[in-house]
Amino acid sequence: MKAQPLVPSMFIFGDSVVDVGNNNHIYTIVKANFPPYGRDFTTHKPTGRFCNGKLATDFTAENLGFTSYPQAYLSKKAKGRNLLIGANFASAASGYYDGTAKLYSAISLPQQLEHYKDYISQIQELANSNNSKNANVTSIISDGIYIVSAGSSDFIQNYYINPLLYKAQSSDEFSDLLILSYSNFIQNLYSLGARRIGVTALPPLGCLPAAITVAGPHEGGCSENLNNDAISFNNKLNTTSQALKRNLIGLNLVVFDIYQPLYDLATRPSEFGFAEARRACCGTGLLETSILCNPKSLGTCNNASQYVFWDGFHPTEAANKILSDNLLISGISLIS
């Protein structure tokens, strides 16, 4: 008899940190479905994950006892019984601010919610048909774990490079806009039946290799201004999440602190067994991500496990493993 996972299902919303291939199926330049992406994944093939291997959420699924990962909802595999363990709706270059997704033709969070509604009707049909006696729809929805990971693209791929935004408002005001969208998103997810939600805080934006290239390094090699923006956003995220928990009966909402563990890896790599945290593995390691990180990129490292970052924005599988262990510790209350 197979051991059951700790929860019946897992649902994932957000951006490229958690996209497992939805962007492969839409018209956008923000994709990762070509080498060297995926070279260290179980299949050694690119899947659309922005990593050399597994994402933190892949490790989380394994930690919870799943033997396969929730499929990218737009992929052909997201059908039938595969849907019983949940689904992944995330889209690279999406964010809390709808303008970010528009800029890159990614799937916005409200659109990801529409896909989730579509998912619910699909599993209801599945449960009503005879071939799935064990599809308890209520439990799949209300006992499942929901992971939301967004916000980085809003800053890095929009606010900091978009004069229409940064000239019109301070980063603090932009943060407030994002938090409002976050709050609406959680309330909508709750109204659709979600009760166990984990949301990731912003990473230390100023330590991402691409951000250091654009903003220039400061103390300890990271851009302090960008890190301060992330800290300020995270404080608001925590306050708002507490308020949501108070107001929405039965909601279990946990904020995963990605900031501190990734900051530690980025600033003290050797303590964790890494050789390089300033440069990423792919290409020159300074800016490349998505189409700039490709089979012709010169200088791509041989052993990604020595690196904290795989491309200009995204951690390697080795770093993701450490981040996911942190997620498990802080997410225990979502399981129990």
Secondary structure, DSSP 8 states (H G I E B T S, - for coil): -----SSS-EEEEESTTT-SSGGGGSS-S----STTTTTTSTTSS--S-SSSS--HHHHHHHHTT-SS---BTTSTTSSGGGGGGEEE---TT--SSHHHHHHHT---HHHHHHHHHHHHHHHHHHHHSTT-TT--HHHHHHSSEEEEE-SHHHHHTTGGG-HHHHTTS-HHHHHHHHHHHHHHHHHHHHHTT--EEEEE----GGGSHHHHHHH---GGGS-HHHHHHHHHHHHHHHHHHHHHHHHSTT-EEEEE--HHHHHHHHHSGGGGT-SBSSS-SSTTSSS--GGGSSTT-TT--S-GGGBSBSSSS-B-HHHHHHHHHHHHHHTHHHH-
